[in-house]
Amino acid sequence: MAGTSVERPLPEFIENNLRGLVEVYEGARRHGTKRTLFAGSNHAMGTYPMEDQLALDCAFRPDGFYGLSKAWSESLARLYWDKHGIETVNVRIVSCLPKPTEFRHLSMWFGHDDLFHLDDRVINVESIGFAVVCGVSNNTRSYWVQGGANDDAVRLAFKPQQNAEDYAAEILAKGNLLDAVAQRYQGGSFASIDLTPKDKRGKHS
């Protein structure tokens, strides 16, 4: 939770999100820590189109250096499980707020009650190994496909109850205020940052 969480120049992520996380895991290894909960992000997959429904084994498609740092961090967690036996639950957090407030949240809201429920399950599950869970509530319009016998959320007994649809009328009345690029990608406004327009991109000779 201490890492940089907004889009910034790459050196800041190297120091705060990459090197900083190595220090966390090295400390866990020295002190015999059994398990960590890693605050991942949906921005590691932020350039998937809005209409795509994603499974947890989808390929990384970061929407910037922040998302890239989260993709790298999940691999670091896997390394420390495989080589040192430190369990990790990687929670790909979406929009964690007391209540949804904008159009995008209808699909990507993670309510605080569901967050606290997930925290409790991560702390109290007997054994989990290396796991990946989408930190999202039980939203009617969710972009994420969860469930199934081998799903890590099932192994954790994580059962989110909140639903952004309860706030849909209020949100839809305001309309979608994001720019055209942000409306197209799951990373929202992060996908718009430092984007090269298609007509400005290099051409093959």
C-alpha positions as CSV (number, residue, x, y, z in Angstrom):
1,M,0.0,0.0,0.0
2,A,3.0,2.3,0.4
3,G,3.9,2.3,-3.3
4,T,3.2,5.1,-5.8
5,S,-0.4,4.7,-7.0
6,V,-0.7,7.3,-9.7
7,E,1.1,7.6,-13.1
8,R,4.6,9.0,-12.6
9,P,8.0,8.9,-14.3
10,L,9.6,5.4,-14.4
11,P,12.4,6.1,-11.9
12,E,9.9,6.7,-9.1
13,F,8.2,3.3,-9.7
14,I,11.6,1.6,-9.8
15,E,12.4,3.0,-6.3
16,N,9.0,2.9,-4.6
17,N,7.2,0.0,-6.3
18,L,9.9,-2.4,-7.4
19,R,12.8,-2.0,-5.1
20,G,10.5,-1.2,-2.2
21,L,8.5,-4.5,-2.7
22,V,11.8,-6.5,-2.8
23,E,12.6,-5.1,0.6
24,V,9.2,-6.2,1.9
25,Y,9.6,-9.7,0.7
26,E,13.2,-9.9,1.9
27,G,12.0,-8.8,5.3
28,A,9.3,-11.5,5.2
29,R,11.9,-14.1,4.3
30,R,14.3,-13.0,7.1
31,H,11.5,-13.1,9.7
32,G,9.8,-16.3,8.6
33,T,6.5,-14.6,7.5
34,K,4.0,-17.1,6.2
35,R,1.8,-14.9,4.0
36,T,1.5,-11.5,2.4
37,L,-1.5,-9.7,0.9
38,F,-0.3,-7.8,-2.1
39,A,-2.3,-4.7,-3.4
40,G,-2.2,-5.3,-7.1
41,S,-4.2,-3.4,-9.6
42,N,-6.5,-3.8,-12.6
43,H,-4.2,-1.3,-14.3
44,A,-1.9,-4.2,-15.1
45,M,-4.6,-5.1,-17.6
46,G,-5.8,-1.6,-18.3
47,T,-5.6,-1.5,-22.1
48,Y,-8.2,-4.3,-22.6
49,P,-11.3,-2.8,-24.2
50,M,-14.3,-2.1,-22.0
51,E,-16.4,-4.8,-23.6
52,D,-13.9,-7.6,-22.8
53,Q,-14.7,-9.9,-19.8
54,L,-11.5,-11.0,-18.3
55,A,-10.5,-14.2,-16.6
56,L,-7.8,-14.1,-13.9
57,D,-5.3,-15.9,-16.2
58,C,-5.5,-13.2,-18.9
59,A,-2.3,-11.8,-20.2
60,F,-1.0,-8.5,-18.7
61,R,-1.7,-5.4,-20.8
62,P,-0.6,-2.5,-18.6
63,D,-1.9,1.0,-19.3
64,G,1.3,2.8,-18.0
65,F,4.3,2.5,-15.8
66,Y,2.1,2.1,-12.7
67,G,0.3,-0.9,-14.3
68,L,3.6,-2.2,-15.5
69,S,5.0,-2.1,-11.9
70,K,2.0,-4.1,-10.7
71,A,2.5,-6.8,-13.4
72,W,6.2,-7.0,-12.4
73,S,5.2,-7.2,-8.7
74,E,2.9,-10.2,-9.2
75,S,5.8,-12.0,-10.8
76,L,8.0,-11.1,-7.8
77,A,5.4,-12.6,-5.5
78,R,5.4,-15.8,-7.5
79,L,9.2,-16.0,-7.3
80,Y,9.1,-15.7,-3.5
81,W,6.5,-18.4,-3.3
82,D,8.4,-20.8,-5.6
83,K,11.8,-20.2,-4.1
84,H,11.1,-19.3,-0.4
85,G,7.6,-20.6,0.4
86,I,6.1,-17.2,1.2
87,E,2.4,-17.3,0.4
88,T,0.9,-14.3,-1.4
89,V,-2.7,-13.4,-2.3
90,N,-2.4,-10.9,-5.2
91,V,-5.6,-8.7,-5.1
92,R,-6.1,-6.9,-8.3
93,I,-7.9,-3.9,-6.8
94,V,-10.2,-1.9,-9.1
95,S,-12.0,1.2,-7.7
96,C,-12.1,0.8,-3.9
97,L,-14.4,3.5,-2.5
98,P,-17.2,3.8,0.1
99,K,-19.7,4.1,-2.8
100,P,-19.5,4.2,-6.7
101,T,-19.6,7.7,-8.1
102,E,-19.0,7.5,-11.8
103,F,-20.0,5.4,-14.8
104,R,-16.9,3.3,-14.8
105,H,-17.6,2.2,-11.2
106,L,-20.7,0.4,-12.3
107,S,-18.4,-2.3,-13.5
108,M,-15.3,-1.8,-11.4
109,W,-16.4,-0.8,-7.9
110,F,-14.9,-2.6,-4.8
111,G,-16.9,-1.7,-1.7
112,H,-15.3,-1.3,1.7
113,D,-17.4,-4.1,3.2
114,D,-16.2,-6.5,0.5
115,L,-12.6,-5.3,1.0
116,F,-12.8,-6.0,4.8
117,H,-14.3,-9.4,4.1
118,L,-11.5,-10.3,1.7
119,D,-8.9,-9.1,4.2
120,D,-10.4,-11.4,6.8
121,R,-10.3,-14.4,4.4
122,V,-6.7,-13.7,3.4
123,I,-5.7,-13.6,7.1
124,N,-7.6,-16.7,8.2
125,V,-7.5,-19.1,5.3
126,E,-5.5,-22.2,6.4
127,S,-3.4,-22.5,3.3
128,I,-3.4,-20.7,-0.1
129,G,0.0,-20.8,-1.7
130,F,0.2,-18.3,-4.6
131,A,-3.2,-16.8,-5.5
132,V,-4.7,-14.1,-7.7
133,V,-8.1,-12.6,-6.9
134,C,-9.9,-9.6,-8.4
135,G,-10.7,-7.1,-5.8
136,V,-14.2,-6.2,-7.1
137,S,-17.6,-6.3,-5.7
138,N,-20.5,-8.4,-7.0
139,N,-21.4,-5.9,-9.7
140,T,-24.0,-6.7,-12.3
141,R,-21.8,-5.1,-15.0
142,S,-18.5,-6.5,-13.9
143,Y,-15.7,-6.9,-16.4
144,W,-14.2,-9.8,-14.5
145,V,-15.2,-13.4,-14.7
146,Q,-14.8,-15.1,-11.3
147,G,-15.9,-18.5,-10.0
148,G,-15.3,-22.2,-10.9
149,A,-13.7,-25.0,-8.9
150,N,-10.1,-23.8,-9.4
151,D,-10.8,-20.1,-8.8
152,D,-8.6,-18.6,-6.0
153,A,-11.6,-16.6,-4.8
154,V,-13.4,-19.9,-4.2
155,R,-10.4,-21.4,-2.4
156,L,-10.4,-18.3,-0.2
157,A,-14.2,-18.4,0.3
158,F,-14.3,-14.8,-0.8
159,K,-17.9,-14.0,-1.6
160,P,-18.5,-10.3,-2.3
161,Q,-22.0,-9.0,-1.6
162,Q,-22.0,-5.3,-2.6
163,N,-23.3,-4.3,-6.0
164,A,-22.7,-1.0,-7.8
165,E,-26.0,-1.4,-9.6
166,D,-27.7,-0.2,-6.4
167,Y,-26.4,3.3,-7.3
168,A,-27.0,3.0,-11.1
169,A,-29.8,5.5,-11.4
170,E,-27.8,8.2,-9.7
171,I,-24.7,7.5,-11.8
172,L,-26.4,7.2,-15.1
173,A,-28.1,10.5,-14.6
174,K,-24.7,12.2,-14.6
175,G,-23.6,10.4,-17.8
176,N,-20.1,9.2,-18.6
177,L,-17.7,12.2,-18.1
178,L,-14.4,10.4,-19.1
179,D,-12.7,11.3,-22.4
180,A,-13.1,9.1,-25.5
181,V,-9.9,7.1,-24.8
182,A,-10.8,6.6,-21.2
183,Q,-14.2,5.4,-22.1
184,R,-12.7,2.8,-24.5
185,Y,-10.3,1.0,-22.1
186,Q,-10.7,-0.7,-18.7
187,G,-7.9,1.4,-17.3
188,G,-10.0,4.5,-17.7
189,S,-8.1,7.8,-17.5
190,F,-4.8,6.0,-17.0
191,A,-5.0,4.7,-20.6
192,S,-5.2,8.3,-21.8
193,I,-1.9,9.4,-20.3
194,D,0.9,9.9,-22.7
195,L,-1.0,8.1,-25.5
196,T,0.4,8.4,-29.0
197,P,-2.6,8.9,-31.4
198,K,-2.8,6.3,-34.1
199,D,-2.2,8.8,-36.9
200,K,1.1,9.9,-35.2
201,R,2.5,6.4,-34.7
202,G,5.5,5.1,-36.8
203,K,4.8,3.3,-40.1
204,H,6.5,0.1,-41.4
205,S,8.7,0.9,-44.4
